[in-house]
Every structure is written in structure tokens, then in C-alpha cells.
Amino acid sequence: MKLPRRWRIAILFAAVGVYLLAARTLELRRVALPLPAAAAAIAPAVDGARLLDDVRTLASADFGGRRTGSEGSRKAQAFLQQRFAALGLIPFGAAYAAPFSFTHASIKGLLAHGKAYKTAYPAAANYIGYIAGSARPQHFIVVSAHYDHLGIKDGRLYPGADDNASGVAAMLAIAAWFKDHPPRHTIVFAAFDGEELGLQGARAFLAALPFPKAQLALDLNLDMVSHNDRNEIYVAGTRYTPALAPLVAQAAARNSVNVRLGHDRPQLLTGTVEDWTGASDHGPFHEAGVAFLYFGVEDHADYHAPSDTFAHINPAFFTSVANLLVDVAATLDAHLK
């Protein structure tokens, strides 16, 4: 006997629900155990005071939330100019600044009365510098972090301490380490603008690479790396390049942070566990066929909120993560071909 149509639909929905629940359970179980870690970090230590001061500065009210095109963004650019120069980074060409422009389309603007659907941003800028490699100078590793955030909305400041003053500060800490420990590969440090408006800075960088794409080995992207109460950070990207997983594991074993591999599988396979493959500036690199590792924490209560302040990051955790990231970068430089 043929089942009524409504029964067939109900059975189909039930089957889909069972599949998604099972897939989610398996995925969460897969990422539940962190990589083996050291009881106490034995990796090189970053300058913790400098690290925290960089976050405090970028997330201060003076920087106004660093929205692309704003006065706060220009202050962030001046900060990056000063820090890049102090670290002795070399610009591609005459300046660290790599200006670009774009137009952002907003669905909210389409639906909300009195707001523009499209907004032009004629004066965005990435800040790019590098440390030349000693053994493989024509092979490049990019360390990236976006410096823009949401700015001021409806009269409220969105400081963006974790998102993403923390990634910029960690990137600068990696640069400081390589300044004293010359790398084998050329390490490019990219502070991207316009991430919050559609990964615009990363797209502009890849559209005008200052070296042949074939010489670009990897993007190590840092976004939200300072705020977690469980001492854990995720790394996405090893699913696409499995050879990177042992290198991450080497660094994890020398550090005390719980490092979890995950958030890089399609949601249909994971029962709606988030896929971060296109969530930040590593996304355009992946689209271009470039390997990536993305380090970040899971969303927290202060994500994209006015409460994402310096007072709400976890200083000890952040310092440990920065040590881990330096170790990861050094391990990649030592082992990548």
C-alpha cells in the first residue's frame, strides 16, 4: 500500500533530522580531543607586555572601532606604519600602504528605510611588509590579520579587541620573533582592511600580488585569538592540506594551549557544525588554490558586540596563544618546501 504523501514527507524530514543529528554528534566527537599539549610551554616566549599593549591601543576609544574609511581606521594605519617600521619590515615598493577601493552592498541597507544599499569605500588600505628569507627568498609565507572592525553604530562603539586587534597583535609578535630569528622563506606580514565588509583586503591583495602566485606557499591567518575561557583554540585548513596537520601538532606539543582541528568541513557533512573555510581572510586564499591555516576561537558573548573590549580578553590565554602561533610559524618555515 502506498503511504499518503504527508507521511512520506514526515518520514523524509525525520530521516534528515536523524542524519544531521548523527553527523553533528560524530563531528563534535572528532574535534572533542585536543592535540597533545605540554604541561607547561617550552616554546619561545613573546614579549607579553608589548603584545597586550598593541591590543589595548587598537581597541581604545581613540581608534573608534577602526571601521574602514573612518578616522579611527586612519589612526590604525598610522599605528601599523609605526610598528612595521620599528620592526624593520621591508615594503613591496615605496610604502607599506597598499590602497584599494571597493563598493559594499548591504542587504540590511536594502531592507531598512533611509539606509544605502551600496556604499563606496574609495580609501581602503592594506599594510604589507616582509622579512626576506635566507634560504628560500623566492618562496613566500603570508601571515595575515585584519585590522578593521565595525566602528560606531547607532552611537555605540564596537572596539573589536578580540576581533581583531588580537590577530594584529599576534601577527606583530610573530614579526618581532622573525626579526631576531631570520626565516628560511620570505615571510610576508599583511594587515588587511575591509574584512568585515566582505574580505575585501584579502581579495585586493591577491588581485595584485607583489610576487608570482606560484611562489606563495601558505596563508597563516589570525582572527580572534585572545578570548576563550576553556584554554582552547581551533585551527582550520588541515582538511584541505593534510600534510600541515603534523606540523601544527609539533607546535601544539610544545605549548600548553588546547589546539583543536576542525571547522573546515562542509556543514552538510557535519550536521550544521560551522564551516569556517570562508569565514575570514584565508577564504580568498583558499578560493585561489592557496593552502591556509586559520587560527581562531569559537564565537563568544562579546563577538560583534560593544563589549568586545580589552578588559574582556584573557591575557594569560592570549599570551600562550601568541607563543603557540610563533611556534607554528617557525615550524612551517622550517619544514615547508
Contacts in CASP RR format, 6 or more apart in sequence:
PFRMAT RR
TARGET T0000
AUTHOR 0000-0000-0000
METHOD contacts of the structure
MODEL  1
MKLPRRWRIAILFAAVGVYLLAARTLELRRVALPLPAAAAAIAPAVDGAR
LLDDVRTLASADFGGRRTGSEGSRKAQAFLQQRFAALGLIPFGAAYAAPF
SFTHASIKGLLAHGKAYKTAYPAAANYIGYIAGSARPQHFIVVSAHYDHL
GIKDGRLYPGADDNASGVAAMLAIAAWFKDHPPRHTIVFAAFDGEELGLQ
GARAFLAALPFPKAQLALDLNLDMVSHNDRNEIYVAGTRYTPALAPLVAQ
AAARNSVNVRLGHDRPQLLTGTVEDWTGASDHGPFHEAGVAFLYFGVEDH
ADYHAPSDTFAHINPAFFTSVANLLVDVAATLDAHLK
3 11 0 8 1.000
19 271 0 8 1.000
20 271 0 8 1.000
20 272 0 8 1.000
21 271 0 8 1.000
23 268 0 8 1.000
23 269 0 8 1.000
23 270 0 8 1.000
23 271 0 8 1.000
24 270 0 8 1.000
24 271 0 8 1.000
24 272 0 8 1.000
24 273 0 8 1.000
27 265 0 8 1.000
27 269 0 8 1.000
27 270 0 8 1.000
27 271 0 8 1.000
27 273 0 8 1.000
28 273 0 8 1.000
30 262 0 8 1.000
31 234 0 8 1.000
31 260 0 8 1.000
31 261 0 8 1.000
31 262 0 8 1.000
31 263 0 8 1.000
33 260 0 8 1.000
34 232 0 8 1.000
34 252 0 8 1.000
34 258 0 8 1.000
34 259 0 8 1.000
34 260 0 8 1.000
35 248 0 8 1.000
35 249 0 8 1.000
35 252 0 8 1.000
35 253 0 8 1.000
35 258 0 8 1.000
35 259 0 8 1.000
35 260 0 8 1.000
35 261 0 8 1.000
36 249 0 8 1.000
36 252 0 8 1.000
36 253 0 8 1.000
37 252 0 8 1.000
37 253 0 8 1.000
37 255 0 8 1.000
37 256 0 8 1.000
37 257 0 8 1.000
37 258 0 8 1.000
37 259 0 8 1.000
38 253 0 8 1.000
38 254 0 8 1.000
38 255 0 8 1.000
38 256 0 8 1.000
39 256 0 8 1.000
40 256 0 8 1.000
41 254 0 8 1.000
41 255 0 8 1.000
41 256 0 8 1.000
41 320 0 8 1.000
41 323 0 8 1.000
41 324 0 8 1.000
42 254 0 8 1.000
42 255 0 8 1.000
43 251 0 8 1.000
43 254 0 8 1.000
43 255 0 8 1.000
43 323 0 8 1.000
43 324 0 8 1.000
43 326 0 8 1.000
43 327 0 8 1.000
44 177 0 8 1.000
44 323 0 8 1.000
44 326 0 8 1.000
44 327 0 8 1.000
44 330 0 8 1.000
45 323 0 8 1.000
46 173 0 8 1.000
46 176 0 8 1.000
46 177 0 8 1.000
46 319 0 8 1.000
46 322 0 8 1.000
46 323 0 8 1.000
46 326 0 8 1.000
47 173 0 8 1.000
47 176 0 8 1.000
48 173 0 8 1.000
48 319 0 8 1.000
48 322 0 8 1.000
50 172 0 8 1.000
50 173 0 8 1.000
50 176 0 8 1.000
51 169 0 8 1.000
51 170 0 8 1.000
51 172 0 8 1.000
51 173 0 8 1.000
51 318 0 8 1.000
51 319 0 8 1.000
51 322 0 8 1.000
52 169 0 8 1.000
52 310 0 8 1.000
52 315 0 8 1.000
52 318 0 8 1.000
52 319 0 8 1.000
54 83 0 8 1.000
54 165 0 8 1.000
54 168 0 8 1.000
54 169 0 8 1.000
54 172 0 8 1.000
55 161 0 8 1.000
55 165 0 8 1.000
55 166 0 8 1.000
55 169 0 8 1.000
55 226 0 8 1.000
55 310 0 8 1.000
55 313 0 8 1.000
55 318 0 8 1.000
56 310 0 8 1.000
57 63 0 8 1.000
57 79 0 8 1.000
57 165 0 8 1.000
58 66 0 8 1.000
58 76 0 8 1.000
58 79 0 8 1.000
58 147 0 8 1.000
58 160 0 8 1.000
58 161 0 8 1.000
58 165 0 8 1.000
58 168 0 8 1.000
58 169 0 8 1.000
59 65 0 8 1.000
59 159 0 8 1.000
59 160 0 8 1.000
59 161 0 8 1.000
59 165 0 8 1.000
59 308 0 8 1.000
59 309 0 8 1.000
59 310 0 8 1.000
60 159 0 8 1.000
60 310 0 8 1.000
61 157 0 8 1.000
61 159 0 8 1.000
62 72 0 8 1.000
62 75 0 8 1.000
63 72 0 8 1.000
63 75 0 8 1.000
63 76 0 8 1.000
63 79 0 8 1.000
63 159 0 8 1.000
64 70 0 8 1.000
64 71 0 8 1.000
64 72 0 8 1.000
64 75 0 8 1.000
64 151 0 8 1.000
64 152 0 8 1.000
64 157 0 8 1.000
64 159 0 8 1.000
65 72 0 8 1.000
65 149 0 8 1.000
65 150 0 8 1.000
65 151 0 8 1.000
65 152 0 8 1.000
65 157 0 8 1.000
65 158 0 8 1.000
65 159 0 8 1.000
65 160 0 8 1.000
66 72 0 8 1.000
66 73 0 8 1.000
66 75 0 8 1.000
66 76 0 8 1.000
66 147 0 8 1.000
66 148 0 8 1.000
66 149 0 8 1.000
66 151 0 8 1.000
66 160 0 8 1.000
67 73 0 8 1.000
67 148 0 8 1.000
67 149 0 8 1.000
67 150 0 8 1.000
67 151 0 8 1.000
67 152 0 8 1.000
67 196 0 8 1.000
68 121 0 8 1.000
68 124 0 8 1.000
68 148 0 8 1.000
68 193 0 8 1.000
68 194 0 8 1.000
68 196 0 8 1.000
68 197 0 8 1.000
68 200 0 8 1.000
69 121 0 8 1.000
69 123 0 8 1.000
69 124 0 8 1.000
70 151 0 8 1.000
70 152 0 8 1.000
72 151 0 8 1.000
73 147 0 8 1.000
73 148 0 8 1.000
73 193 0 8 1.000
76 147 0 8 1.000
76 148 0 8 1.000
77 97 0 8 1.000
77 125 0 8 1.000
77 127 0 8 1.000
80 96 0 8 1.000
80 127 0 8 1.000
80 147 0 8 1.000
80 168 0 8 1.000
80 191 0 8 1.000
81 96 0 8 1.000
81 97 0 8 1.000
81 127 0 8 1.000
83 172 0 8 1.000
84 91 0 8 1.000
84 96 0 8 1.000
84 127 0 8 1.000
84 129 0 8 1.000
84 175 0 8 1.000
84 189 0 8 1.000
85 96 0 8 1.000
87 172 0 8 1.000
87 175 0 8 1.000
87 176 0 8 1.000
87 179 0 8 1.000
88 131 0 8 1.000
88 179 0 8 1.000
89 96 0 8 1.000
89 129 0 8 1.000
89 130 0 8 1.000
89 131 0 8 1.000
89 175 0 8 1.000
89 189 0 8 1.000
90 129 0 8 1.000
90 130 0 8 1.000
90 131 0 8 1.000
90 132 0 8 1.000
91 128 0 8 1.000
91 129 0 8 1.000
92 98 0 8 1.000
92 128 0 8 1.000
92 129 0 8 1.000
92 130 0 8 1.000
92 210 0 8 1.000
93 210 0 8 1.000
96 127 0 8 1.000
96 128 0 8 1.000
96 129 0 8 1.000
97 125 0 8 1.000
97 126 0 8 1.000
97 127 0 8 1.000
98 125 0 8 1.000
98 126 0 8 1.000
98 127 0 8 1.000
98 128 0 8 1.000
98 204 0 8 1.000
98 205 0 8 1.000
98 208 0 8 1.000
99 123 0 8 1.000
99 124 0 8 1.000
99 125 0 8 1.000
100 124 0 8 1.000
100 125 0 8 1.000
100 126 0 8 1.000
100 193 0 8 1.000
100 200 0 8 1.000
100 201 0 8 1.000
100 204 0 8 1.000
100 208 0 8 1.000
101 120 0 8 1.000
101 121 0 8 1.000
101 122 0 8 1.000
101 123 0 8 1.000
101 124 0 8 1.000
102 120 0 8 1.000
102 121 0 8 1.000
102 124 0 8 1.000
102 194 0 8 1.000
102 197 0 8 1.000
102 200 0 8 1.000
102 204 0 8 1.000
103 118 0 8 1.000
103 119 0 8 1.000
103 120 0 8 1.000
103 121 0 8 1.000
104 118 0 8 1.000
104 119 0 8 1.000
104 121 0 8 1.000
104 197 0 8 1.000
104 198 0 8 1.000
104 200 0 8 1.000
105 117 0 8 1.000
105 118 0 8 1.000
106 115 0 8 1.000
106 116 0 8 1.000
106 117 0 8 1.000
106 118 0 8 1.000
106 119 0 8 1.000
108 115 0 8 1.000
109 115 0 8 1.000
109 116 0 8 1.000
109 117 0 8 1.000
110 117 0 8 1.000
121 194 0 8 1.000
121 197 0 8 1.000
121 200 0 8 1.000
124 193 0 8 1.000
124 194 0 8 1.000
124 200 0 8 1.000
124 201 0 8 1.000
124 204 0 8 1.000
125 193 0 8 1.000
126 190 0 8 1.000
126 191 0 8 1.000
126 192 0 8 1.000
126 193 0 8 1.000
126 201 0 8 1.000
126 204 0 8 1.000
126 205 0 8 1.000
127 147 0 8 1.000
127 190 0 8 1.000
127 191 0 8 1.000
128 188 0 8 1.000
128 189 0 8 1.000
128 190 0 8 1.000
128 191 0 8 1.000
128 205 0 8 1.000
128 210 0 8 1.000
129 188 0 8 1.000
129 189 0 8 1.000
129 190 0 8 1.000
130 140 0 8 1.000
130 186 0 8 1.000
130 187 0 8 1.000
130 188 0 8 1.000
130 189 0 8 1.000
131 175 0 8 1.000
131 178 0 8 1.000
131 179 0 8 1.000
131 182 0 8 1.000
131 183 0 8 1.000
131 186 0 8 1.000
131 187 0 8 1.000
131 189 0 8 1.000
132 186 0 8 1.000
133 182 0 8 1.000
133 183 0 8 1.000
133 184 0 8 1.000
133 185 0 8 1.000
133 186 0 8 1.000
133 187 0 8 1.000
134 182 0 8 1.000
134 183 0 8 1.000
134 184 0 8 1.000
135 184 0 8 1.000
135 185 0 8 1.000
136 184 0 8 1.000
136 185 0 8 1.000
136 186 0 8 1.000
137 185 0 8 1.000
137 186 0 8 1.000
138 186 0 8 1.000
138 211 0 8 1.000
138 215 0 8 1.000
139 185 0 8 1.000
139 186 0 8 1.000
139 215 0 8 1.000
139 217 0 8 1.000
139 336 0 8 1.000
139 337 0 8 1.000
140 185 0 8 1.000
140 186 0 8 1.000
140 187 0 8 1.000
140 188 0 8 1.000
140 211 0 8 1.000
140 215 0 8 1.000
140 216 0 8 1.000
140 217 0 8 1.000
141 183 0 8 1.000
141 185 0 8 1.000
141 186 0 8 1.000
141 187 0 8 1.000
141 188 0 8 1.000
141 217 0 8 1.000
141 218 0 8 1.000
141 220 0 8 1.000
141 329 0 8 1.000
141 332 0 8 1.000
141 333 0 8 1.000
141 336 0 8 1.000
142 187 0 8 1.000
142 188 0 8 1.000
142 189 0 8 1.000
142 190 0 8 1.000
142 216 0 8 1.000
142 218 0 8 1.000
142 219 0 8 1.000
142 220 0 8 1.000
142 285 0 8 1.000
143 171 0 8 1.000
143 174 0 8 1.000
143 175 0 8 1.000
143 187 0 8 1.000
143 188 0 8 1.000
143 189 0 8 1.000
143 190 0 8 1.000
143 220 0 8 1.000
143 222 0 8 1.000
143 329 0 8 1.000
144 171 0 8 1.000
144 189 0 8 1.000
144 190 0 8 1.000
144 191 0 8 1.000
144 192 0 8 1.000
144 202 0 8 1.000
144 219 0 8 1.000
144 220 0 8 1.000
144 221 0 8 1.000
144 222 0 8 1.000
144 281 0 8 1.000
144 282 0 8 1.000
145 164 0 8 1.000
145 167 0 8 1.000
145 168 0 8 1.000
145 170 0 8 1.000
145 171 0 8 1.000
145 190 0 8 1.000
145 191 0 8 1.000
145 192 0 8 1.000
145 221 0 8 1.000
145 222 0 8 1.000
145 223 0 8 1.000
145 281 0 8 1.000
146 164 0 8 1.000
146 168 0 8 1.000
146 191 0 8 1.000
146 192 0 8 1.000
146 193 0 8 1.000
146 194 0 8 1.000
146 195 0 8 1.000
146 196 0 8 1.000
146 201 0 8 1.000
146 202 0 8 1.000
146 223 0 8 1.000
146 280 0 8 1.000
146 281 0 8 1.000
147 164 0 8 1.000
147 165 0 8 1.000
147 168 0 8 1.000
147 191 0 8 1.000
147 192 0 8 1.000
147 193 0 8 1.000
148 192 0 8 1.000
148 193 0 8 1.000
148 194 0 8 1.000
148 195 0 8 1.000
148 196 0 8 1.000
148 197 0 8 1.000
149 158 0 8 1.000
149 159 0 8 1.000
149 160 0 8 1.000
149 163 0 8 1.000
149 164 0 8 1.000
149 165 0 8 1.000
149 196 0 8 1.000
150 158 0 8 1.000
150 160 0 8 1.000
150 196 0 8 1.000
150 304 0 8 1.000
151 157 0 8 1.000
151 158 0 8 1.000
152 158 0 8 1.000
156 306 0 8 1.000
157 306 0 8 1.000
158 304 0 8 1.000
158 305 0 8 1.000
158 306 0 8 1.000
158 308 0 8 1.000
159 165 0 8 1.000
159 306 0 8 1.000
159 308 0 8 1.000
159 309 0 8 1.000
159 310 0 8 1.000
160 308 0 8 1.000
160 309 0 8 1.000
161 226 0 8 1.000
161 227 0 8 1.000
161 308 0 8 1.000
161 309 0 8 1.000
161 310 0 8 1.000
161 312 0 8 1.000
161 313 0 8 1.000
162 224 0 8 1.000
162 225 0 8 1.000
162 226 0 8 1.000
162 227 0 8 1.000
162 297 0 8 1.000
162 300 0 8 1.000
162 302 0 8 1.000
162 303 0 8 1.000
162 308 0 8 1.000
162 312 0 8 1.000
162 313 0 8 1.000
163 223 0 8 1.000
163 224 0 8 1.000
163 303 0 8 1.000
163 304 0 8 1.000
163 308 0 8 1.000
164 195 0 8 1.000
164 222 0 8 1.000
164 223 0 8 1.000
164 224 0 8 1.000
165 310 0 8 1.000
166 222 0 8 1.000
166 224 0 8 1.000
166 225 0 8 1.000
166 226 0 8 1.000
166 227 0 8 1.000
166 313 0 8 1.000
166 318 0 8 1.000
167 222 0 8 1.000
167 223 0 8 1.000
167 224 0 8 1.000
167 225 0 8 1.000
167 226 0 8 1.000
168 191 0 8 1.000
169 226 0 8 1.000
169 322 0 8 1.000
170 222 0 8 1.000
170 225 0 8 1.000
170 226 0 8 1.000
170 318 0 8 1.000
170 321 0 8 1.000
170 322 0 8 1.000
170 325 0 8 1.000
171 189 0 8 1.000
171 191 0 8 1.000
171 222 0 8 1.000
172 189 0 8 1.000
173 322 0 8 1.000
173 325 0 8 1.000
173 326 0 8 1.000
174 187 0 8 1.000
174 189 0 8 1.000
174 325 0 8 1.000
174 326 0 8 1.000
174 329 0 8 1.000
175 187 0 8 1.000
175 189 0 8 1.000
177 326 0 8 1.000
177 329 0 8 1.000
177 330 0 8 1.000
178 187 0 8 1.000
178 329 0 8 1.000
178 330 0 8 1.000
178 333 0 8 1.000
181 330 0 8 1.000
183 330 0 8 1.000
183 333 0 8 1.000
184 333 0 8 1.000
184 334 0 8 1.000
185 217 0 8 1.000
185 333 0 8 1.000
185 336 0 8 1.000
187 329 0 8 1.000
187 333 0 8 1.000
190 202 0 8 1.000
190 205 0 8 1.000
192 201 0 8 1.000
192 202 0 8 1.000
192 205 0 8 1.000
192 281 0 8 1.000
193 200 0 8 1.000
193 201 0 8 1.000
194 200 0 8 1.000
194 201 0 8 1.000
195 201 0 8 1.000
195 202 0 8 1.000
195 223 0 8 1.000
195 280 0 8 1.000
195 281 0 8 1.000
199 278 0 8 1.000
199 280 0 8 1.000
199 281 0 8 1.000
199 283 0 8 1.000
199 284 0 8 1.000
201 281 0 8 1.000
202 281 0 8 1.000
202 282 0 8 1.000
202 283 0 8 1.000
202 284 0 8 1.000
202 285 0 8 1.000
203 284 0 8 1.000
206 213 0 8 1.000
206 284 0 8 1.000
206 285 0 8 1.000
206 288 0 8 1.000
209 216 0 8 1.000
213 288 0 8 1.000
213 290 0 8 1.000
216 290 0 8 1.000
217 291 0 8 1.000
217 336 0 8 1.000
217 337 0 8 1.000
218 244 0 8 1.000
218 290 0 8 1.000
218 291 0 8 1.000
218 292 0 8 1.000
218 293 0 8 1.000
218 332 0 8 1.000
218 336 0 8 1.000
219 281 0 8 1.000
219 282 0 8 1.000
219 285 0 8 1.000
219 290 0 8 1.000
219 291 0 8 1.000
219 292 0 8 1.000
219 293 0 8 1.000
220 292 0 8 1.000
220 293 0 8 1.000
220 295 0 8 1.000
220 325 0 8 1.000
220 328 0 8 1.000
220 329 0 8 1.000
220 332 0 8 1.000
221 280 0 8 1.000
221 281 0 8 1.000
221 282 0 8 1.000
221 285 0 8 1.000
221 292 0 8 1.000
221 293 0 8 1.000
221 294 0 8 1.000
221 295 0 8 1.000
222 294 0 8 1.000
222 295 0 8 1.000
222 296 0 8 1.000
222 325 0 8 1.000
223 279 0 8 1.000
223 280 0 8 1.000
223 281 0 8 1.000
223 294 0 8 1.000
223 295 0 8 1.000
223 296 0 8 1.000
224 296 0 8 1.000
224 297 0 8 1.000
224 303 0 8 1.000
225 233 0 8 1.000
225 295 0 8 1.000
225 296 0 8 1.000
225 297 0 8 1.000
225 318 0 8 1.000
225 321 0 8 1.000
225 322 0 8 1.000
225 325 0 8 1.000
226 297 0 8 1.000
226 313 0 8 1.000
226 314 0 8 1.000
226 315 0 8 1.000
226 317 0 8 1.000
226 318 0 8 1.000
226 321 0 8 1.000
227 297 0 8 1.000
227 300 0 8 1.000
227 302 0 8 1.000
227 308 0 8 1.000
227 312 0 8 1.000
227 313 0 8 1.000
227 314 0 8 1.000
227 317 0 8 1.000
227 318 0 8 1.000
228 297 0 8 1.000
228 298 0 8 1.000
228 300 0 8 1.000
228 314 0 8 1.000
228 317 0 8 1.000
229 314 0 8 1.000
230 258 0 8 1.000
231 256 0 8 1.000
231 257 0 8 1.000
231 258 0 8 1.000
231 317 0 8 1.000
231 320 0 8 1.000
232 257 0 8 1.000
232 258 0 8 1.000
232 259 0 8 1.000
232 260 0 8 1.000
232 297 0 8 1.000
233 257 0 8 1.000
233 258 0 8 1.000
233 259 0 8 1.000
233 260 0 8 1.000
233 295 0 8 1.000
233 296 0 8 1.000
233 297 0 8 1.000
233 321 0 8 1.000
233 324 0 8 1.000
234 259 0 8 1.000
234 260 0 8 1.000
234 261 0 8 1.000
234 262 0 8 1.000
234 263 0 8 1.000
234 276 0 8 1.000
234 295 0 8 1.000
234 296 0 8 1.000
234 297 0 8 1.000
234 298 0 8 1.000
235 248 0 8 1.000
235 259 0 8 1.000
235 260 0 8 1.000
235 261 0 8 1.000
235 262 0 8 1.000
235 293 0 8 1.000
235 294 0 8 1.000
235 295 0 8 1.000
235 296 0 8 1.000
236 261 0 8 1.000
236 262 0 8 1.000
236 263 0 8 1.000
236 264 0 8 1.000
236 276 0 8 1.000
236 277 0 8 1.000
236 282 0 8 1.000
236 292 0 8 1.000
236 293 0 8 1.000
236 294 0 8 1.000
237 244 0 8 1.000
237 262 0 8 1.000
237 264 0 8 1.000
237 277 0 8 1.000
237 282 0 8 1.000
237 286 0 8 1.000
237 291 0 8 1.000
237 292 0 8 1.000
237 293 0 8 1.000
237 294 0 8 1.000
238 244 0 8 1.000
238 245 0 8 1.000
238 248 0 8 1.000
238 261 0 8 1.000
238 262 0 8 1.000
238 264 0 8 1.000
238 293 0 8 1.000
239 261 0 8 1.000
239 262 0 8 1.000
239 264 0 8 1.000
239 265 0 8 1.000
240 264 0 8 1.000
240 277 0 8 1.000
240 286 0 8 1.000
240 291 0 8 1.000
240 292 0 8 1.000
241 291 0 8 1.000
241 292 0 8 1.000
244 291 0 8 1.000
244 293 0 8 1.000
244 332 0 8 1.000
245 261 0 8 1.000
247 328 0 8 1.000
247 331 0 8 1.000
247 332 0 8 1.000
247 335 0 8 1.000
247 336 0 8 1.000
248 259 0 8 1.000
248 261 0 8 1.000
248 293 0 8 1.000
248 328 0 8 1.000
248 331 0 8 1.000
250 331 0 8 1.000
251 259 0 8 1.000
251 324 0 8 1.000
251 327 0 8 1.000
251 328 0 8 1.000
251 330 0 8 1.000
251 331 0 8 1.000
252 259 0 8 1.000
252 324 0 8 1.000
254 327 0 8 1.000
255 320 0 8 1.000
255 323 0 8 1.000
255 324 0 8 1.000
255 327 0 8 1.000
256 320 0 8 1.000
257 317 0 8 1.000
257 320 0 8 1.000
257 321 0 8 1.000
257 324 0 8 1.000
259 324 0 8 1.000
263 273 0 8 1.000
263 274 0 8 1.000
263 275 0 8 1.000
263 276 0 8 1.000
263 279 0 8 1.000
264 275 0 8 1.000
264 276 0 8 1.000
264 277 0 8 1.000
264 294 0 8 1.000
265 273 0 8 1.000
265 275 0 8 1.000
266 275 0 8 1.000
267 273 0 8 1.000
267 274 0 8 1.000
267 275 0 8 1.000
276 294 0 8 1.000
277 283 0 8 1.000
277 286 0 8 1.000
278 286 0 8 1.000
279 294 0 8 1.000
280 294 0 8 1.000
282 292 0 8 1.000
282 293 0 8 1.000
282 294 0 8 1.000
283 292 0 8 1.000
285 291 0 8 1.000
285 292 0 8 1.000
286 292 0 8 1.000
293 328 0 8 1.000
293 332 0 8 1.000
295 321 0 8 1.000
295 325 0 8 1.000
295 328 0 8 1.000
301 307 0 8 1.000
302 308 0 8 1.000
302 309 0 8 1.000
302 312 0 8 1.000
END
